[in-house]
């Protein structure tokens, strides 16, 4: 079960990076009609990141609850998983902050 959690965490991290990179490089168009489309894309992306963050937090809470259980044999492995998951969550939070800022800028430019 532990390797599958690590693989899941790595997949989430890689997916987040790929989505972030792809979105940033695709935002170079400056056509007025595309700006509203960019706003909608950013909004959808923000919602997806929030869902990913929520899921990551659920995994984190689950791992932390396992630490509280006295029958755990591999505390070091769980602590490593928690550490990786916390980094993923922090990365997602920073990305969400960037997206919210971009959304705010796009909305201000529309007005």
C-alpha positions as a LaTeX table, in Angstrom:
\begin{tabular}{lrrr}
\hline
Residue & $x$ (\AA) & $y$ (\AA) & $z$ (\AA) \\
\hline
Unk1 & 0.00 & 0.00 & 0.00 \\
Unk2 & 2.83 & 2.40 & 0.77 \\
Unk3 & 4.43 & 2.25 & $-2.68$ \\
Unk4 & 1.05 & 2.94 & $-4.24$ \\
Unk5 & 0.64 & 6.06 & $-2.07$ \\
Unk6 & 4.11 & 7.26 & $-3.03$ \\
Unk7 & 3.35 & 6.66 & $-6.71$ \\
Unk8 & 0.04 & 8.51 & $-6.31$ \\
Unk9 & 1.75 & 11.46 & $-4.66$ \\
Unk10 & 4.42 & 11.59 & $-7.36$ \\
Unk11 & 1.75 & 11.37 & $-10.07$ \\
Unk12 & $-0.15$ & 14.26 & $-8.51$ \\
Unk13 & 3.01 & 16.34 & $-8.28$ \\
Unk14 & 4.04 & 15.62 & $-11.87$ \\
Unk15 & 0.50 & 16.27 & $-13.11$ \\
Unk16 & 0.37 & 19.60 & $-11.31$ \\
Unk17 & 3.69 & 20.66 & $-12.79$ \\
Unk18 & 2.66 & 19.61 & $-16.31$ \\
Unk19 & $-0.68$ & 21.40 & $-16.04$ \\
Unk20 & 0.99 & 24.52 & $-14.64$ \\
Unk21 & 3.69 & 24.59 & $-17.30$ \\
Unk22 & 1.28 & 23.94 & $-20.15$ \\
Unk23 & $-1.11$ & 26.60 & $-18.99$ \\
Unk24 & 1.59 & 29.25 & $-18.54$ \\
Unk25 & 3.04 & 28.69 & $-22.01$ \\
Unk26 & $-0.39$ & 28.70 & $-23.67$ \\
Unk27 & $-1.33$ & 32.08 & $-22.21$ \\
Unk28 & 0.76 & 34.19 & $-24.61$ \\
Unk29 & $-2.16$ & 35.13 & $-26.89$ \\
Unk30 & $-3.51$ & 38.66 & $-26.42$ \\
Unk31 & $-6.66$ & 38.71 & $-28.55$ \\
Unk32 & $-9.54$ & 40.48 & $-26.74$ \\
Unk33 & $-12.00$ & 37.63 & $-27.25$ \\
Unk34 & $-9.43$ & 35.19 & $-25.97$ \\
Unk35 & $-8.99$ & 37.20 & $-22.76$ \\
Unk36 & $-12.43$ & 36.20 & $-21.51$ \\
Unk37 & $-11.67$ & 32.67 & $-22.63$ \\
Unk38 & $-8.37$ & 32.86 & $-20.70$ \\
Unk39 & $-10.28$ & 34.04 & $-17.67$ \\
Unk40 & $-12.60$ & 31.05 & $-17.90$ \\
Unk41 & $-9.64$ & 28.70 & $-18.38$ \\
Unk42 & $-7.90$ & 30.20 & $-15.36$ \\
Unk43 & $-11.06$ & 29.86 & $-13.34$ \\
Unk44 & $-11.43$ & 26.21 & $-14.35$ \\
Unk45 & $-7.77$ & 25.60 & $-13.61$ \\
Unk46 & $-8.15$ & 27.23 & $-10.19$ \\
Unk47 & $-11.10$ & 24.95 & $-9.44$ \\
Unk48 & $-9.12$ & 21.89 & $-10.51$ \\
Unk49 & $-6.21$ & 22.92 & $-8.30$ \\
Unk50 & $-8.56$ & 23.41 & $-5.38$ \\
Unk51 & $-9.95$ & 19.90 & $-5.90$ \\
Unk52 & $-6.44$ & 18.45 & $-6.09$ \\
Unk53 & $-5.48$ & 20.32 & $-2.95$ \\
Unk54 & $-8.58$ & 19.03 & $-1.15$ \\
Unk55 & $-7.75$ & 15.46 & $-2.16$ \\
Unk56 & $-4.13$ & 15.87 & $-1.06$ \\
Unk57 & $-5.28$ & 17.19 & 2.31 \\
Unk58 & $-7.52$ & 14.14 & 2.74 \\
Unk59 & $-4.54$ & 11.86 & 2.05 \\
Unk60 & $-2.45$ & 13.87 & 4.50 \\
Unk61 & $-5.05$ & 13.59 & 7.26 \\
Unk62 & $-5.32$ & 9.87 & 6.61 \\
Unk63 & $-1.55$ & 9.45 & 6.92 \\
Unk64 & $-1.43$ & 11.57 & 10.07 \\
Unk65 & $-4.19$ & 9.44 & 11.60 \\
Unk66 & $-2.16$ & 6.33 & 10.83 \\
Unk67 & 0.70 & 7.85 & 12.77 \\
Unk68 & $-1.53$ & 8.12 & 15.82 \\
Unk69 & $-2.22$ & 4.38 & 15.66 \\
Unk70 & 0.24 & 2.55 & 17.94 \\
Unk71 & 0.31 & $-0.54$ & 15.67 \\
Unk72 & 2.26 & 1.19 & 12.90 \\
Unk73 & 5.51 & $-0.54$ & 11.96 \\
Unk74 & 6.95 & 1.80 & 9.34 \\
Unk75 & 6.81 & 5.24 & 10.91 \\
Unk76 & 9.72 & 6.50 & 8.84 \\
Unk77 & 7.99 & 5.61 & 5.58 \\
Unk78 & 4.78 & 7.32 & 6.64 \\
Unk79 & 6.70 & 10.40 & 7.76 \\
Unk80 & 8.39 & 10.53 & 4.33 \\
Unk81 & 5.01 & 10.21 & 2.61 \\
Unk82 & 3.63 & 13.01 & 4.76 \\
Unk83 & 6.64 & 15.19 & 3.97 \\
Unk84 & 6.22 & 14.67 & 0.21 \\
Unk85 & 2.50 & 15.29 & 0.42 \\
Unk86 & 3.01 & 18.50 & 2.38 \\
Unk87 & 5.41 & 19.75 & $-0.31$ \\
Unk88 & 2.85 & 18.93 & $-3.01$ \\
Unk89 & 0.15 & 20.75 & $-1.06$ \\
Unk90 & 2.42 & 23.79 & $-0.58$ \\
Unk91 & 3.24 & 23.82 & $-4.31$ \\
Unk92 & $-0.46$ & 23.67 & $-5.14$ \\
Unk93 & $-1.21$ & 26.50 & $-2.72$ \\
Unk94 & 1.45 & 28.69 & $-4.33$ \\
Unk95 & 0.07 & 27.88 & $-7.78$ \\
Unk96 & $-3.46$ & 28.67 & $-6.58$ \\
Unk97 & $-2.26$ & 32.03 & $-5.27$ \\
Unk98 & $-0.70$ & 32.78 & $-8.67$ \\
Unk99 & $-3.89$ & 31.79 & $-10.48$ \\
Unk100 & $-6.05$ & 33.92 & $-8.18$ \\
Unk101 & $-3.73$ & 36.86 & $-8.82$ \\
Unk102 & $-3.92$ & 36.33 & $-12.60$ \\
Unk103 & $-7.71$ & 36.05 & $-12.39$ \\
Unk104 & $-7.84$ & 39.31 & $-10.47$ \\
Unk105 & $-5.60$ & 41.02 & $-13.06$ \\
Unk106 & $-7.73$ & 39.75 & $-15.95$ \\
Unk107 & $-10.89$ & 40.90 & $-14.24$ \\
Unk108 & $-9.38$ & 44.33 & $-13.55$ \\
Unk109 & $-8.31$ & 44.62 & $-17.21$ \\
Unk110 & $-11.87$ & 43.87 & $-18.34$ \\
Unk111 & $-13.16$ & 46.81 & $-16.31$ \\
\hline
\end{tabular}
